Amino acid sequence: MHIQATMPLPAGFRPQDFLLFHGRDKQEVSERITPDALQKAIVLKGYPALLGLKFSQDKVHYTLDVDNAQVNVTLDEVHALIRHILGFNQAIEIFEQAYAGHPFIGRMVTTQSGLRVPVSVSPYEAVTWAILAQQISLSAATALRRKFIQLVDLRHSSGLYCYPSAELVSGLLPERLREAGISHTKATALIQVSQQVVSGDLPLNAWLQTETPSQEIAHALSGIKGIGPWTINYTLLRGYGWLDGSLHGDAAVRRAIRGLMVLDELSEKEAARWLQTYQPWRALLAAHLWAWQHALAQQL
């Protein structure tokens, strides 16, 4: 099955943020990135699929190829998915207008005007990535994610590995995930999340469709051993586009705050207090801090 269409981009849209997010793994086992395009292998309605996005100055051309001609996916469904993962529904204009003249973050926000938070293709991908990334560096987390994807070993006809679905992971034993270098705690959390998704006890996609309050999602996720505040807030950000999670537990966020405020030290509690003053935009501010820090590193 093949679908293709084009949609306009919001004024000032920054494709580089989206491509950078999806291009973390330079070995490109599940995603292929060019300066203006993404190809990403996913599981869609139980079958391997390839999602493609190609950006031009004011529009994005998208395609979907599913390795089963009988799968029923409508153009409206794909259109809604593209709008969601590109962050079209994020009210960034309100944030930018409120903080353009701010003494601490104003210059950063103005310089990075148009920044939206790239969202994962599914909330399940967001929460499993967050579990894998707990308390390790980005490079280590990316390598662990790659091994996780290759371990499950589902490929699209293009050759790219699909990011695993809950159905594929739910039947695995922790020992199998340990073969990919995943700790026992993380392996257990991954399997428990997957099993609860399959059983319906953790309706990640349904929450996306019904715009369930973040507090309800956070409460459900907090009941799973191995999932704490950082994992929850990162899942809400990357899975649902929620822009007010406090990512004070993120080492890169704290490092960026220290650089921005010219501080020698900054504890998690101090970072939480600093971010608190920017409600309801704490997670969007974290995304600005990540982008600002990345831009500075590119200049070195």
C-alpha positions as CSV (number, residue, x, y, z in Angstrom):
1,M,0.0,0.0,0.0
2,H,1.3,3.4,-0.9
3,I,0.2,6.9,0.1
4,Q,1.7,10.2,-0.8
5,A,0.6,13.8,-0.3
6,T,1.9,17.3,0.4
7,M,1.0,19.8,3.2
8,P,2.2,23.4,3.9
9,L,4.6,24.1,6.7
10,P,4.0,26.8,9.3
11,A,5.9,30.0,8.8
12,G,9.4,29.8,10.2
13,F,9.3,26.0,10.5
14,R,12.8,24.5,11.3
15,P,13.2,21.1,9.6
16,Q,16.7,20.8,11.0
17,D,15.3,20.2,14.5
18,F,13.1,17.3,13.3
19,L,15.9,15.8,11.2
20,L,18.5,16.2,14.0
21,F,16.2,14.4,16.4
22,H,15.6,11.4,14.1
23,G,19.2,11.4,12.9
24,R,20.8,10.5,16.3
25,D,22.0,7.1,15.1
26,K,24.6,7.7,12.5
27,Q,24.6,4.0,11.5
28,E,21.0,4.5,10.2
29,V,19.7,1.1,11.0
30,S,16.1,2.4,11.4
31,E,16.2,5.9,9.9
32,R,17.9,7.4,6.9
33,I,18.6,11.1,7.0
34,T,19.6,13.6,4.2
35,P,19.9,17.4,4.6
36,D,16.2,17.7,3.7
37,A,14.5,14.3,4.2
38,L,13.8,11.4,6.5
39,Q,13.0,7.8,5.9
40,K,11.9,5.9,9.0
41,A,10.8,2.2,9.3
42,I,7.9,1.6,11.7
43,V,5.3,-1.0,12.5
44,L,1.9,0.1,11.3
45,K,-1.2,-2.0,12.2
46,G,1.1,-5.0,12.6
47,Y,3.1,-4.7,9.4
48,P,6.4,-3.1,8.4
49,A,6.0,0.4,6.9
50,L,8.3,3.1,5.6
51,L,7.4,6.7,6.4
52,G,9.1,9.3,4.3
53,L,9.2,13.1,4.7
54,K,10.9,15.5,2.3
55,F,11.0,19.2,3.2
56,S,11.1,22.2,0.8
57,Q,11.0,25.9,1.6
58,D,7.3,26.0,2.6
59,K,5.9,22.5,2.4
60,V,6.6,18.9,3.3
61,H,6.0,16.0,0.9
62,Y,5.3,12.7,2.7
63,T,4.9,9.1,1.7
64,L,3.9,5.9,3.4
65,D,4.7,2.4,2.0
66,V,3.3,-0.6,3.9
67,D,4.5,-4.1,3.2
68,N,0.9,-5.3,2.9
69,A,-1.4,-4.1,0.2
70,Q,-4.5,-5.0,2.3
71,V,-3.7,-2.7,5.2
72,N,-6.4,0.0,5.5
73,V,-4.7,3.3,6.3
74,T,-6.4,6.5,5.2
75,L,-4.9,9.7,4.0
76,D,-6.5,11.5,6.9
77,E,-4.8,9.2,9.4
78,V,-1.4,9.8,7.8
79,H,-2.0,13.5,7.6
80,A,-2.8,13.6,11.3
81,L,0.3,11.7,12.2
82,I,2.5,14.0,10.2
83,R,1.0,17.1,11.8
84,H,1.5,15.5,15.3
85,I,5.2,14.5,14.8
86,L,6.1,17.8,13.3
87,G,4.5,19.7,16.3
88,F,2.0,21.7,14.3
89,N,-0.3,21.8,17.3
90,Q,2.2,23.3,19.6
91,A,1.4,26.9,20.6
92,I,5.0,28.1,20.3
93,E,3.9,31.6,19.2
94,I,2.5,32.3,22.7
95,F,5.7,31.2,24.3
96,E,7.9,33.3,21.9
97,Q,5.8,36.4,22.4
98,A,5.9,36.0,26.2
99,Y,9.7,35.6,26.4
100,A,11.2,37.4,23.5
101,G,12.3,40.2,25.8
102,H,13.2,38.1,28.8
103,P,16.6,39.1,30.4
104,F,17.9,35.5,30.6
105,I,16.3,33.5,27.8
106,G,15.0,36.2,25.5
107,R,18.0,36.2,23.1
108,M,18.0,32.4,22.9
109,V,14.3,32.2,22.2
110,T,14.4,34.9,19.6
111,T,17.4,33.4,17.8
112,Q,15.7,30.0,17.7
113,S,12.3,31.4,16.7
114,G,10.1,28.7,15.2
115,L,11.5,25.8,17.2
116,R,9.0,23.1,17.8
117,V,9.5,19.8,19.7
118,P,9.8,16.9,17.3
119,V,7.5,14.1,18.5
120,S,8.0,10.4,18.2
121,V,5.9,8.4,15.7
122,S,4.2,6.8,18.6
123,P,3.9,7.2,22.4
124,Y,5.2,3.7,22.7
125,E,8.4,4.6,20.9
126,A,8.8,7.7,23.2
127,V,8.4,5.7,26.5
128,T,10.7,2.8,25.4
129,W,13.4,5.3,24.2
130,A,13.1,7.1,27.5
131,I,13.6,3.9,29.4
132,L,16.6,2.9,27.4
133,A,18.1,6.4,27.8
134,Q,17.9,6.5,31.6
135,Q,21.0,7.7,33.4
136,I,23.4,7.2,30.4
137,S,24.9,9.5,27.8
138,L,23.1,10.2,24.5
139,S,25.7,8.2,22.5
140,A,25.4,5.2,24.8
141,A,21.6,5.4,24.7
142,T,21.6,5.6,20.9
143,A,23.8,2.5,20.7
144,L,21.5,0.7,23.2
145,R,18.4,1.7,21.1
146,R,20.1,0.3,18.0
147,K,20.8,-3.0,19.6
148,F,17.2,-3.1,20.9
149,I,15.9,-2.5,17.4
150,Q,18.2,-5.1,15.8
151,L,17.4,-7.7,18.5
152,V,13.7,-7.7,17.6
153,D,14.7,-7.9,14.0
154,L,11.7,-6.8,11.9
155,R,12.6,-5.2,8.6
156,H,10.8,-3.2,6.0
157,S,11.3,-4.3,2.4
158,S,13.6,-1.2,2.0
159,G,16.1,-3.0,4.3
160,L,15.6,-0.6,7.3
161,Y,14.8,-2.2,10.7
162,C,11.4,-1.2,12.1
163,Y,11.2,0.3,15.5
164,P,9.6,-2.5,17.6
165,S,6.0,-2.6,18.5
166,A,4.6,-3.5,21.9
167,E,3.3,-6.8,20.5
168,L,6.8,-7.8,19.4
169,V,8.4,-6.9,22.7
170,S,5.7,-8.2,25.1
171,G,6.6,-11.8,24.6
172,L,10.3,-11.5,25.1
173,L,12.1,-12.6,28.3
174,P,14.3,-10.2,30.2
175,E,17.2,-12.5,29.4
176,R,16.7,-12.0,25.7
177,L,16.9,-8.2,26.1
178,R,20.0,-8.6,28.3
179,E,21.7,-10.0,25.1
180,A,21.5,-6.5,23.7
181,G,23.2,-5.0,26.8
182,I,20.0,-3.8,28.4
183,S,20.1,-3.9,32.2
184,H,17.7,-6.2,34.0
185,T,15.8,-3.2,35.4
186,K,15.3,-1.6,32.0
187,A,14.5,-4.9,30.4
188,T,11.8,-5.6,33.0
189,A,10.3,-2.1,32.5
190,L,10.3,-2.5,28.7
191,I,8.5,-5.8,28.9
192,Q,6.0,-4.6,31.5
193,V,5.2,-1.5,29.5
194,S,4.7,-3.6,26.4
195,Q,2.5,-6.2,28.1
196,Q,0.3,-3.4,29.6
197,V,0.0,-1.8,26.1
198,V,-1.1,-5.1,24.6
199,S,-3.6,-5.9,27.4
200,G,-5.1,-2.4,27.2
201,D,-4.0,-1.4,30.8
202,L,-1.7,1.2,29.3
203,P,-3.7,2.6,26.3
204,L,-0.9,4.9,25.0
205,N,-2.5,5.5,21.6
206,A,-6.0,5.9,23.0
207,W,-4.7,8.6,25.3
208,L,-3.2,10.4,22.2
209,Q,-6.6,10.3,20.5
210,T,-8.7,11.5,23.4
211,E,-6.2,14.1,24.7
212,T,-6.1,12.5,28.1
213,P,-4.7,14.9,30.9
214,S,-1.0,14.6,31.5
215,Q,-1.6,13.9,35.2
216,E,-3.6,10.7,34.3
217,I,-0.9,9.5,32.0
218,A,1.9,10.3,34.5
219,H,0.0,8.4,37.2
220,A,-0.4,5.3,35.1
221,L,3.3,5.3,34.1
222,S,4.5,5.9,37.6
223,G,3.0,2.6,38.7
224,I,5.6,0.7,36.5
225,K,8.8,-0.2,38.3
226,G,11.8,1.5,36.7
227,I,9.8,4.5,35.5
228,G,10.5,7.8,37.3
229,P,9.8,11.5,36.8
230,W,12.4,12.1,34.0
231,T,11.1,9.1,32.0
232,I,7.5,10.3,32.5
233,N,8.1,13.9,31.5
234,Y,10.2,12.9,28.5
235,T,7.5,10.5,27.4
236,L,4.9,13.2,27.7
237,L,7.1,15.6,25.7
238,R,8.1,13.2,22.9
239,G,5.0,11.0,22.9
240,Y,2.3,13.6,23.3
241,G,3.9,17.0,22.6
242,W,3.2,18.2,26.2
243,L,5.3,21.3,26.7
244,D,5.3,21.7,30.5
245,G,7.1,18.6,31.9
246,S,10.0,19.6,34.1
247,L,13.2,18.0,32.7
248,H,15.4,19.1,35.6
249,G,16.7,15.5,35.9
250,D,18.2,15.8,32.4
251,A,22.0,16.3,32.6
252,A,22.1,18.2,29.3
253,V,19.4,20.6,30.5
254,R,21.2,21.3,33.7
255,R,24.5,21.8,31.7
256,A,22.7,24.3,29.4
257,I,21.2,26.2,32.3
258,R,24.7,26.5,33.9
259,G,26.1,27.8,30.7
260,L,23.2,30.3,30.1
261,M,23.3,31.6,33.7
262,V,27.1,31.3,34.0
263,L,27.0,29.0,37.1
264,D,29.7,26.7,38.3
265,E,27.2,24.2,39.9
266,L,23.5,23.4,39.6
267,S,21.7,20.6,41.4
268,E,18.6,18.9,40.2
269,K,16.5,20.8,42.9
270,E,18.0,24.1,41.8
271,A,17.3,23.3,38.2
272,A,13.7,22.4,39.1
273,R,13.2,25.7,40.9
274,W,14.7,27.6,37.9
275,L,12.5,25.9,35.4
276,Q,9.4,26.3,37.7
277,T,9.3,30.0,36.8
278,Y,8.6,29.2,33.2
279,Q,5.5,27.2,33.6
280,P,3.6,26.1,31.5
281,W,6.5,25.9,29.0
282,R,9.2,24.1,30.9
283,A,9.6,21.2,28.4
284,L,9.6,23.6,25.4
285,L,12.3,25.6,27.2
286,A,14.3,22.4,27.7
287,A,14.1,21.8,23.9
288,H,15.4,25.4,23.4
289,L,18.2,24.7,25.8
290,W,19.1,21.4,24.0
291,A,19.1,23.3,20.6
292,W,21.1,26.2,22.0
293,Q,23.7,23.9,23.5
294,H,24.0,21.9,20.2
295,A,24.4,25.1,18.2
296,L,27.2,26.3,20.5
297,A,29.0,22.9,20.2
298,Q,28.8,23.2,16.4
299,Q,30.6,26.5,16.5
300,L,33.6,25.0,18.4
